[in-house]
Amino acid sequence: MANFEKIKKNGIASLIKNDICKCREEDAEHPERAGENRVTVFYRNKEGNVTYGKVKKWDDYKVVQNAVDVRMRDRLKNCKDVMQRGNIVGAGSLICHVPEDVKEEDVQKFLDGFKNYCIEKFGMENMLMVAEHHHENRIHSQAYFMPIVHDKKDGKEKLCAKEYFVRPLYQTLHDDLNKYMDNYLGYHVSVLLDEDNPKKRKNSKSVNTLKIRTLKKEIREIRKQMKELQKKAKWFSDELAKLEGRLNKIYEEYPETRRVRGIKRQPTGEELEKRYNISAHPIQVEQNRERQHTMTQG
């Protein structure tokens, strides 16, 4: 089974970090098989050609991150309309699991063939990294690439996932990959949903089914968050009611502490004299006294 995945620009670094850390953890758990997990990075050599090489150690994932970042910046030099927002799709990945009918001695050959297929399919210039995982439940490989397309108006290259990940790309993926791997290995393998296994074909999900399942999962998460927020809101409402009840008791015991809403207390003449160091007009002083008397009566 093979499937595409879109990766936002600001999520590439963290995804690579998780991938490398997973390889390192797998090697630590299975020291007898250490070194089987391999990461291939793509770079421009001294002659100016894009080539690739294997990463032998997992001591520092930042080495791989830096190599991918350099490759991306180098590739985008010749592209137009490069958007700097971090939430745009900056890369894509193709994940392929090794089918069960691949011979044990041909597993590595299948992974090498998958890497060669990605290079031919997406172009050496657009490739970023290929990571192989041997120690998980099912051996698989994940290739990272940049969705570069040609502008229909002027023919120049640009980064645009919307124009790259179109329907025909998904429709022809499994057939093309299956034909390529059959020719590469010299015998037929079941890349498409384990076609030789009727049970797995019966249990396979369509694209719409997978979308529905994903949306239902998101809805459940949002409803869960809503319930938590409703509990917090109820707690705040209860606390507010308690505080208001205590305040009303004080007002009942000491009515003079209740302020008359809508009437702002005016400063007295003596207060004005102290504040501005002037003598208030006698009329103003009398009016302030009347207002103060009215508020007291209320």
N, C-alpha and C positions, 0 to 999 in steps of 0.2 A: 504494500500500500504506500502511495506517495501523495503528499499534499503540500500546498503552498501556505505560506504564512507571511503576513505583512508586518513590518517592524517600523515603528516610528523613530524618527531621527534621534530623539533624546533617550530612547530606550535601547539603542544598539550596544552601548558600552556595558550596561548592566546585564544584558542578555549574554554577551560574550563572557563576562565575569562568571556568571552562573554556569555556563557551559564548561569553562576551564576548571572551575572549582569542582564540578561534578566528575570530570576526568581524574582530577587529583585524588578525590575521595575514593573513587573506584580502584585506582591503583594501590591506595593504602589498604583497602579491604582485601584485595587480591594481589599480594606482592608477587606470587608465582606467575601472574599474567601481566605484570606491570610492563608498560611500553606498548601494549596492543592498542590502547586508545591513542589516536593520532590526530593532530590538528595541522592542517595545511594552510599557510597564509600566502597571499599573492602580493607581489611587489614589483617595482621597476628596477631592473638591474643597471649596471654601468653602461651597457650598450644602448640603454633607452627602451628595451623591450620588457613587457610584462611577463613575469614567470612566477613560479611558486616553489616553496620549500617547506619542509616539515619542522614542526616545533617538537623538540625532543624532551624538554623538561617542563614541569608544571609549577616551578618554584615561584614564578611571578606572572600572573595573568595580565599585568599591565604591559608586558612586552607584546602580547598578542593584540591588546586594545590599541596600543600605539601603532602597530603595523597596519591594522585595519583603518585607523584614523588617517594615517598618511596616504594609504591607497585611495580612500574616499576623497580626500582633498585634492590629490593628484588627478583623479578622474573628473572631478567637477570643474577643473580649470578650463576645459574646453566646452563646457556646457553653458547654455544661456538660461536666464531667468531662474537662477538658483535661489530658492527662498531660504531665509535664515531662521524661520520658525522651527522650534523643536518638535512641534506636534505633527509635522508632515511625515509621510511615509518615506524614509530615507533608504530603506533596504528591504529586500524580500528574502525568504529562505524556502528551500525545497527539502522536505524530509522524506527519506525513503527507508523502509524497513527491509531487511534481507528476507526474501520469501523462504518458506519452509522447505521447498523442493530444490533449493540450491545445495549442491554437494558441499560437504564440510570442508574439503580441500579447496573449494572455489569461493569461499566466503570473502576472503581478502580480494580476490580477483573481481568479484561482484562490486565491492566498494570502490575499487580503482576504476572499474567501468562506469559506475555512477558518477564519479568525479569527472571523468572524461566527457560523459554525456552533458553534464552541467556546463563544462567549459565550451563545448560546441553549441549548446542551446542558448546560453546567456552571453557568451563571448568572453575571452580571456581578459579583456579590458575592464569588464564589469564585475568580475569575480572578486570577492573579498576574503572568504575563508571557507574551509570545509572541515567539519569536526566529525570524527568517528567514535562511536560508543560500542564497546564489546562486552562490558560487564553487566549490562542491564538485562531485563527479562528477554528482550528481543534486540538483536544487533541492528543498529541503524546508523545512517549517516545524514548529516544536515549541512547543506551548502548555502552560503550567504552570498547574495549578489545585489547589484544596484539596478533598479528599474529605469534604464535609460532608453528613450525613444527619440525618433526623429520628428521634428516639427513639420506638420503638413504644409505650412505656409512657406517657409524658407529652407526646409530640409536640415536645419541645424539640430544638434543634439540637446536634449533637456532631460531633467529628472522629473518623471511624471508617472506615479503609480496608477493613477486613474486610467491612463491610456495604455498602460502596460498589462495590467491584470484584467484582461477582457475575457469574455465568455469562450472564444475559440481556444485560448491558452489552456483553460481548465478541461475543455472537452477532448483535446488531442493529447493531453499529458500522458496518460497511462498507456495508450496505444503506442505512441512514439517511444516512450521509455522501454516498454516491453519488447518492441522490435529491436531496439538498439542492444539491449542486454542479451537477447537471444542470439544475435549475431556475434556479440562480444564473447559470450561463454561457449557458443557452439551447440547449445541445446536450449529447449524451451523452459522458461521459468514463469511463475505466476505472480507477476508484479501487481496486477489488478485484483485487489481484494481477495487474494488467494483463490483464484478461480477454480483450482482443482479440488477445493474443499467445499462441498455443497452447503454444509452447516454454516460456514463463515460467510458465504455468499448470501444465504438466507437472512442472516443477522446483520448484514451490512446496511448502513443508513444512507439515505439520499442526502443531497445538499440541503434541501428544505427541511428535512427531519432534523439534521444537525443544527440548523439555524433556530428552529423552534425550541430544541432542547437548550440551546445557549440562552435564548430570550427568556425561557421559563426560569432558568437558573438565576438570571439577573433580576427577574421580578421577585423571586423568593428572597433574594438578598435585600432588595429595597424594602419589601414588606417587613422583613426582620428588623431593619434599621428604623422603620416607621414605628414599630411596636416599642422599641427601646426609647425612641424620642417621646412617644406618648406616655410611657412610664415616668420619664424625667419631667415632662410637662405636668403630669398629675402631682408629682412630688412638689414641684414649685408652686402649683396652685394651692395645695394643702398648706404649705408653709406660709404663703401669702395670706390665706384665710385666718391662720392662727395669729399672725402679726396684726392683722386688721382687727380681729376680735379683742386682742389685748389693748389696742389703741382706743377702741370704742369704750371699753371699760374705764379707761382713764378719763375719757371725755364725760362719761356718766358721773363719775365721782367728783370730777373737777370741771364743771361746765365753763368756768372762766378761761380754761386753756384752749377751748375750741375757737378757731379763727372764723370770722365771717367771710365766706368765699365771695370773691368778686370785689371786695373793698380793700384797698391797700391802705395801710396805716400811714398817715401823713406826719412828718416830723413837727414837733412843737416849736414854738418860737425860741425857747431856751436852747433847744438842740440846734436850731439853725444858727443862733448866735455863736455857739461853741464850734460848730462845723466850719462856718465861713467867717467867723470873727466879725460879725456885723449885727446891727440891731434890726430885728424884724419889724415890719410895719404893724401897728396896733390892730388893724383890721385882720391881717393875716394871722396874728396870734389868736384873736377871738375866734376866727373860723376853725383853726386847728383845735382849739379847746372844744368847740361844738362837735366836731367830727369824732374826737376822742371820747366825748361823753356819749355819743350815739353808738359807737362801737361797744362801749362798756355795757350799755343798756341792752344791746342785742345779745 
